[in-house]
Amino acid sequence: MKNYTYSLAVHVGSITLFAIAGAFAVTQHLWFCATACIVLLTGICISLYRTQNRQIRMMQRIVECMKNNDLSQLMCAPFNNPTMQQLATDMSTALKNIRTHLNEEETKHLYYENLLNQVDTAVIVCHSDGRIEWMNKPAQQLLGNRNKLPQEILSAIRSRQAVVQLPHSVVPTELSVSATHIQLKGKAYWLVSLKNIHTALEHTEMEAWQKLIRVLTHEIMNSITPIISLADTLNERCQTYSPTSTDTLMQQGLQIIQRRSKGLLEFVENYRKLTKIAPPVKNNIRVNDFFEDLKQLFADTRITFHCPDCETPWKADRGQMEQVFINLIKNAQEACCDNPSAHINIYAHIDDEKWKFIISDNGEGMLPEVTERIFVPFFTTKPGGSGIGLALCKQIIVLHRGQIAVTSEPDKGSEFTLTFPM
């Protein structure tokens, strides 16, 4: 029976009728009739149970759909009854609304996740003890697949420190740290944003040095040029007359002034190179070919080049990069000059969609205070060194949007790591 109200009325009426008939048969000792009434009552109760069970199965189907996240099902009324049909329609509408809401939430979630993955700022959600709940792709690239914040960052958050440096990072990393306290589902979290400002600081530092060098060289050259000209003129006039002992001494003094002035002028000209680096003209470079050219420049058995069989090009200015590698390899040779078992290794490989070059040696190494200042213009540990070689290398690498880092131990050697975007 499809009509639920009619079916229910028939079942209730039948139960009442047969219950009265059975009771009457028992009072009249009509045992056969009483037994028949009991059997019929049992059948009617079973039929009523099955009728109700059809409703229960509809409810179970709804629950199963929700448990299995299958919200696309439509509910059908088990009886041809307006109330039941309306209930089934309302259930179907509710499931559809839930499905629509979940789809909208999932779309928003994917949108915001993709948006956060596209920004260049690392975003992390973590517990107060540093356990990471979620992080975007820039954060994964910065910190790796770890489940807890580094202690340096956690300490910076607690002390409200704006900038923190990761000491164990291969590439120099100075992070701008910002943290906001949030509540999610009754739990306290930190919303942390990290941005590597090392490159920006390098650019600012480079511009400051270039401005200082321009000012100094301009003032020194403006002052020294007239001195050289005057010394030349006086020296020539002294030579046209019969020299006395006093004139000879004066001429010698003028020659010294002239020689030292020209030496100072050459010194200044060398430092002007730091302010005259041309913007790189990038072309596709095959690293194997690049290393072969360097091998021809350095016929040294102590130098070994390691390059993977990779056809992925390296986009850089070949001339400027040759200048950088020649400078670094020469420095490695000088560091190994007193080591009879010296070896210099140059590696190249692709790591995290970046070209990475490593130049290592087992030379004399450097003290920590030297490695901290090694890229500063004018700083040198070599007798007669100008202090512009590594500063020039760093500026070229920064103009290529790359990074250079050094690790060194006294009497063990040094390792320079160069990283460039592909």
C-alpha positions as CSV (number, residue, x, y, z in Angstrom):
1,M,0.0,0.0,0.0
2,K,1.3,3.3,-1.1
3,N,-0.9,5.6,1.0
4,Y,0.7,5.8,4.4
5,T,-2.4,7.1,6.3
6,Y,-4.7,4.6,4.8
7,S,-2.2,1.8,5.5
8,L,-1.7,2.9,9.1
9,A,-5.5,3.1,9.7
10,V,-6.1,-0.3,8.3
11,H,-3.3,-1.8,10.5
12,V,-4.5,-0.1,13.7
13,G,-8.2,-1.1,13.0
14,S,-7.2,-4.7,12.2
15,I,-5.2,-5.0,15.4
16,T,-8.1,-3.6,17.5
17,L,-10.7,-5.8,15.8
18,F,-8.7,-9.1,16.1
19,A,-7.7,-8.3,19.7
20,I,-11.4,-7.9,20.6
21,A,-12.3,-11.0,18.7
22,G,-9.5,-13.0,20.3
23,A,-10.5,-11.9,23.8
24,F,-14.1,-12.9,23.1
25,A,-13.0,-16.3,21.7
26,V,-11.0,-16.9,24.8
27,T,-14.0,-16.1,27.1
28,Q,-16.2,-18.5,25.1
29,H,-13.5,-21.2,25.1
30,L,-13.3,-21.0,21.3
31,W,-9.6,-22.0,21.2
32,F,-9.4,-22.4,17.5
33,C,-10.8,-19.0,16.9
34,A,-8.5,-17.5,19.6
35,T,-5.5,-19.1,17.9
36,A,-6.5,-17.8,14.5
37,C,-6.9,-14.3,16.0
38,I,-3.4,-14.5,17.6
39,V,-1.9,-15.6,14.2
40,L,-3.6,-12.8,12.4
41,L,-2.6,-10.3,15.0
42,T,1.0,-11.5,14.7
43,G,0.9,-11.1,10.9
44,I,-0.6,-7.6,11.1
45,C,2.1,-6.5,13.6
46,I,4.8,-7.8,11.3
47,S,3.3,-5.9,8.4
48,L,3.1,-2.8,10.5
49,Y,6.7,-3.2,11.5
50,R,7.8,-3.6,7.9
51,T,5.8,-0.5,7.0
52,Q,7.6,1.5,9.7
53,N,10.9,-0.1,8.7
54,R,10.6,1.5,5.2
55,Q,10.7,4.9,6.9
56,I,13.7,3.9,9.0
57,R,15.5,2.7,5.8
58,M,14.9,6.1,4.3
59,M,16.5,7.7,7.4
60,Q,19.4,5.3,7.3
61,R,20.0,6.1,3.7
62,I,20.2,9.8,4.5
63,V,22.7,9.1,7.3
64,E,24.8,6.8,5.1
65,C,24.9,9.5,2.4
66,M,26.1,12.1,4.9
67,K,28.6,9.7,6.5
68,N,30.1,8.9,3.0
69,N,29.9,12.5,1.9
70,D,27.6,11.4,-0.9
71,L,25.3,14.4,-1.0
72,S,24.1,13.9,-4.6
73,Q,21.4,11.4,-3.7
74,L,17.6,12.3,-4.0
75,M,15.3,10.9,-1.3
76,C,12.1,9.1,-2.4
77,A,9.0,8.8,-0.2
78,P,8.2,5.2,0.7
79,F,4.5,5.9,0.7
80,N,2.2,7.9,-1.5
81,N,1.5,10.4,1.2
82,P,1.7,14.2,1.0
83,T,3.4,14.5,4.3
84,M,5.9,11.8,3.5
85,Q,6.6,13.2,0.0
86,Q,7.1,16.7,1.5
87,L,9.5,15.2,4.1
88,A,11.5,13.4,1.3
89,T,11.6,16.6,-0.7
90,D,12.8,18.6,2.3
91,M,15.5,16.0,2.9
92,S,16.6,16.2,-0.7
93,T,16.7,20.0,-0.6
94,A,18.7,19.9,2.7
95,L,21.2,17.5,1.2
96,K,21.5,19.7,-1.9
97,N,22.0,22.8,0.2
98,I,24.7,21.1,2.3
99,R,26.4,19.9,-0.9
100,T,26.3,23.4,-2.4
101,H,27.6,24.9,0.8
102,L,30.5,22.4,1.0
103,N,31.4,23.0,-2.6
104,E,31.5,26.7,-2.0
105,E,33.6,26.2,1.1
106,E,36.0,23.8,-0.8
107,T,36.2,26.3,-3.7
108,K,37.1,29.1,-1.2
109,H,39.6,26.8,0.5
110,L,41.3,26.0,-2.8
111,Y,41.3,29.6,-3.9
112,Y,42.9,30.9,-0.7
113,E,45.4,28.0,-0.6
114,N,46.4,28.7,-4.2
115,L,46.6,32.4,-3.4
116,L,48.8,31.8,-0.4
117,N,51.0,29.5,-2.4
118,Q,51.5,32.1,-5.1
119,V,52.7,34.9,-2.7
120,D,56.5,35.1,-2.0
121,T,55.9,35.3,1.8
122,A,56.0,32.2,3.9
123,V,52.8,31.8,5.9
124,I,52.6,29.3,8.8
125,V,49.9,28.4,11.3
126,C,51.4,26.8,14.4
127,H,50.7,26.0,18.0
128,S,52.2,28.1,20.8
129,D,54.9,25.5,21.3
130,G,56.0,25.8,17.7
131,R,54.2,22.7,16.3
132,I,53.3,23.5,12.7
133,E,49.6,23.0,11.8
134,W,49.8,24.3,8.2
135,M,52.2,26.2,5.9
136,N,52.2,27.3,2.3
137,K,54.7,26.4,-0.4
138,P,57.1,29.3,0.2
139,A,57.3,28.2,3.8
140,Q,58.0,24.6,2.8
141,Q,60.8,25.9,0.5
142,L,62.2,28.0,3.3
143,L,62.0,25.5,6.2
144,G,61.7,22.2,4.4
145,N,59.4,19.4,5.5
146,R,59.6,19.9,9.3
147,N,56.8,19.8,11.8
148,K,58.1,22.4,14.2
149,L,59.4,26.0,13.9
150,P,63.1,26.5,14.3
151,Q,64.0,27.7,17.8
152,E,65.4,31.0,16.4
153,I,62.0,31.9,14.9
154,L,60.1,30.7,17.9
155,S,62.3,32.8,20.2
156,A,61.8,35.8,17.9
157,I,58.0,35.5,18.0
158,R,58.0,35.3,21.8
159,S,60.3,38.2,22.2
160,R,58.6,40.2,19.4
161,Q,61.8,40.4,17.5
162,A,61.3,41.9,14.0
163,V,64.3,40.2,12.2
164,V,65.9,36.9,12.8
165,Q,68.8,35.0,11.1
166,L,68.9,31.3,10.5
167,P,72.5,30.3,11.3
168,H,72.4,26.8,9.9
169,S,71.1,27.8,6.5
170,V,73.4,27.1,3.5
171,V,72.2,30.3,1.8
172,P,72.2,33.4,3.9
173,T,68.8,33.9,5.3
174,E,67.6,36.9,7.2
175,L,63.9,36.8,7.9
176,S,61.4,39.5,8.7
177,V,59.0,37.9,11.3
178,S,55.4,38.9,12.0
179,A,53.1,36.9,14.2
180,T,49.4,37.3,15.1
181,H,47.6,35.4,17.8
182,I,44.3,33.7,16.6
183,Q,41.7,31.4,18.0
184,L,40.4,28.4,15.9
185,K,37.8,26.0,17.2
186,G,38.6,27.1,20.8
187,K,42.4,26.5,20.4
188,A,45.1,29.2,20.4
189,Y,47.4,29.4,17.3
190,W,50.0,31.7,15.9
191,L,49.6,33.0,12.4
192,V,53.2,33.6,11.4
193,S,54.5,35.3,8.2
194,L,58.2,35.1,7.2
195,K,59.9,37.0,4.4
196,N,63.5,36.6,3.4
197,I,64.9,40.1,3.3
198,H,68.5,39.1,2.8
199,T,68.4,40.0,-0.9
200,A,66.8,43.3,-0.3
201,L,69.4,44.1,2.4
202,E,72.1,43.1,-0.1
203,H,70.7,45.5,-2.7
204,T,70.5,48.3,-0.2
205,E,74.1,47.6,1.0
206,M,75.4,47.4,-2.6
207,E,73.7,50.7,-3.5
208,A,75.1,52.4,-0.3
209,W,78.7,51.2,-1.1
210,Q,78.3,52.3,-4.8
211,K,77.1,55.8,-3.7
212,L,80.0,56.1,-1.2
213,I,82.6,55.0,-3.7
214,R,81.2,57.4,-6.4
215,V,81.5,60.3,-3.9
216,L,84.9,59.3,-2.7
217,T,86.4,58.7,-6.2
218,H,84.9,61.9,-7.5
219,E,86.3,64.0,-4.7
220,I,89.7,62.2,-4.8
221,M,90.1,62.5,-8.6
222,N,89.1,66.1,-8.6
223,S,91.8,66.8,-6.0
224,I,94.5,64.6,-7.3
225,T,94.3,65.5,-11.0
226,P,95.5,69.1,-10.6
227,I,98.3,67.9,-8.3
228,I,99.6,65.5,-11.0
229,S,99.4,68.3,-13.6
230,L,101.2,70.8,-11.4
231,A,103.9,68.2,-10.5
232,D,104.4,67.4,-14.2
233,T,104.8,71.1,-15.1
234,L,107.2,71.9,-12.2
235,N,109.3,68.8,-13.0
236,E,109.6,69.8,-16.7
237,R,110.6,73.4,-15.8
238,C,113.2,72.1,-13.3
239,Q,114.8,70.1,-16.1
240,T,115.1,73.1,-18.5
241,Y,117.5,75.0,-16.1
242,S,120.9,74.1,-14.8
243,P,120.1,72.1,-11.8
244,T,121.6,72.9,-8.4
245,S,121.6,70.6,-5.5
246,T,118.5,72.3,-4.2
247,D,116.8,72.0,-7.6
248,T,117.8,68.3,-7.7
249,L,116.2,67.7,-4.4
250,M,113.1,69.6,-5.5
251,Q,113.0,67.6,-8.7
252,Q,113.2,64.3,-6.8
253,G,110.4,65.4,-4.5
254,L,108.2,66.4,-7.5
255,Q,108.9,63.0,-9.1
256,I,107.8,61.3,-5.9
257,I,104.7,63.4,-5.7
258,Q,104.0,62.6,-9.4
259,R,104.5,58.9,-8.9
260,R,102.5,58.6,-5.8
261,S,99.7,60.7,-7.2
262,K,99.5,58.5,-10.3
263,G,99.5,55.4,-8.0
264,L,96.6,56.9,-6.1
265,L,94.8,57.7,-9.3
266,E,95.1,54.0,-10.4
267,F,93.9,52.9,-7.0
268,V,90.8,55.0,-7.3
269,E,90.2,53.8,-10.9
270,N,90.2,50.2,-9.6
271,Y,87.4,51.0,-7.1
272,R,85.4,52.8,-9.7
273,K,84.9,49.4,-11.3
274,L,82.4,48.6,-8.4
275,T,80.1,51.4,-9.7
276,K,80.4,50.5,-13.4
277,I,79.1,47.0,-13.6
278,A,76.9,46.7,-16.6
279,P,73.4,45.1,-16.3
280,P,73.8,41.4,-17.2
281,V,72.9,40.3,-20.7
282,K,71.5,36.9,-20.0
283,N,71.7,34.0,-22.5
284,N,71.2,30.3,-22.3
285,I,74.4,28.6,-21.2
286,R,75.2,24.9,-21.3
287,V,76.9,24.3,-18.0
288,N,79.0,21.5,-19.5
289,D,80.4,23.8,-22.2
290,F,81.0,26.5,-19.6
291,F,83.0,24.1,-17.4
292,E,85.0,23.0,-20.5
293,D,86.0,26.6,-21.2
294,L,87.1,27.0,-17.5
295,K,89.2,23.8,-17.8
296,Q,91.1,25.3,-20.7
297,L,91.8,28.5,-18.6
298,F,93.0,26.5,-15.6
299,A,95.4,23.7,-16.6
300,D,95.7,22.6,-13.0
301,T,95.5,18.9,-12.1
302,R,94.3,19.8,-8.6
303,I,91.0,21.2,-10.0
304,T,88.1,18.9,-10.7
305,F,84.8,19.8,-12.4
306,H,81.7,17.9,-11.6
307,C,78.6,18.5,-13.8
308,P,75.5,16.3,-14.2
309,D,74.4,15.2,-17.6
310,C,71.6,17.8,-17.8
311,E,70.5,19.7,-20.9
312,T,68.6,22.3,-18.8
313,P,70.2,25.7,-19.7
314,W,71.5,28.2,-17.2
315,K,70.3,31.7,-18.0
316,A,73.2,34.2,-17.2
317,D,75.7,36.6,-18.7
318,R,78.5,34.4,-19.8
319,G,81.2,37.0,-19.6
320,Q,80.3,38.2,-16.1
321,M,80.0,34.6,-14.9
322,E,83.4,33.7,-16.2
323,Q,84.8,36.7,-14.3
324,V,83.1,35.4,-11.1
325,F,84.4,31.8,-11.4
326,I,87.9,32.8,-12.4
327,N,88.1,35.0,-9.4
328,L,86.8,32.3,-7.0
329,I,89.0,29.6,-8.5
330,K,92.1,31.8,-8.3
331,N,91.4,32.5,-4.7
332,A,91.0,28.7,-4.1
333,Q,94.4,28.1,-5.7
334,E,96.1,30.8,-3.6
335,A,94.5,29.3,-0.5
336,C,96.0,25.8,-1.4
337,C,99.4,27.0,-2.4
338,D,101.0,25.6,0.8
339,N,99.1,22.3,0.7
340,P,100.9,19.5,-1.2
341,S,97.8,17.4,-1.3
342,A,95.5,20.2,-2.3
343,H,92.3,19.6,-4.3
344,I,89.7,22.0,-5.6
345,N,86.3,20.8,-6.6
346,I,83.6,22.7,-8.6
347,Y,80.2,21.1,-8.5
348,A,77.0,22.0,-10.4
349,H,73.5,20.6,-9.9
350,I,69.9,21.6,-10.0
351,D,68.2,21.9,-6.6
352,D,64.7,23.1,-6.0
353,E,64.4,24.6,-9.5
354,K,67.6,26.5,-9.0
355,W,71.1,26.1,-10.4
356,K,73.5,25.6,-7.5
357,F,77.3,25.8,-7.9
358,I,79.8,24.8,-5.2
359,I,83.5,25.7,-5.2
360,S,85.3,24.0,-2.4
361,D,89.0,23.6,-1.5
362,N,91.1,22.1,1.4
363,G,93.3,25.1,1.7
364,E,94.1,27.3,4.7
365,G,90.5,28.3,5.4
366,M,89.3,31.5,7.1
367,L,88.4,32.7,10.6
368,P,84.7,33.4,11.3
369,E,85.4,37.2,11.6
370,V,87.0,37.1,8.1
371,T,84.1,35.2,6.5
372,E,81.7,37.8,7.9
373,R,83.5,40.6,6.1
374,I,84.8,38.9,3.1
375,F,82.3,40.5,0.7
376,V,82.7,44.0,2.0
377,P,84.5,46.4,-0.4
378,F,88.1,47.4,0.5
379,F,88.4,44.4,2.9
380,T,91.3,42.0,2.2
381,T,93.6,39.7,3.9
382,K,96.1,39.5,1.1
383,P,99.3,41.6,1.1
384,G,98.8,44.1,-1.6
385,G,95.2,43.0,-2.3
386,S,92.7,45.6,-3.4
387,G,89.6,44.1,-1.6
388,I,87.3,44.5,-4.7
389,G,87.5,41.0,-6.2
390,L,84.9,39.2,-4.0
391,A,82.8,42.4,-3.7
392,L,82.7,42.6,-7.5
393,C,81.7,38.9,-7.6
394,K,78.9,39.4,-5.2
395,Q,77.5,42.4,-7.0
396,I,77.5,40.5,-10.3
397,I,75.6,37.6,-8.6
398,V,73.1,39.9,-7.0
399,L,72.4,41.5,-10.4
400,H,71.6,38.0,-11.6
401,R,69.1,37.7,-8.7
402,G,71.4,35.0,-7.2
403,Q,73.0,34.5,-3.9
404,I,76.5,33.7,-2.7
405,A,77.4,32.2,0.7
406,V,80.7,30.9,2.2
407,T,81.5,28.4,4.9
408,S,85.1,28.0,6.1
409,E,87.2,26.5,8.8
410,P,90.8,27.4,9.5
411,D,93.2,24.7,8.2
412,K,90.4,22.7,6.7
413,G,89.3,24.8,3.7
414,S,86.5,26.9,2.3
415,E,83.3,26.3,0.4
416,F,81.6,29.0,-1.7
417,T,77.9,28.3,-2.7
418,L,76.4,30.1,-5.6
419,T,72.6,29.9,-6.3
420,F,70.8,31.2,-9.3
421,P,67.2,31.0,-10.4
422,M,66.5,29.0,-13.5
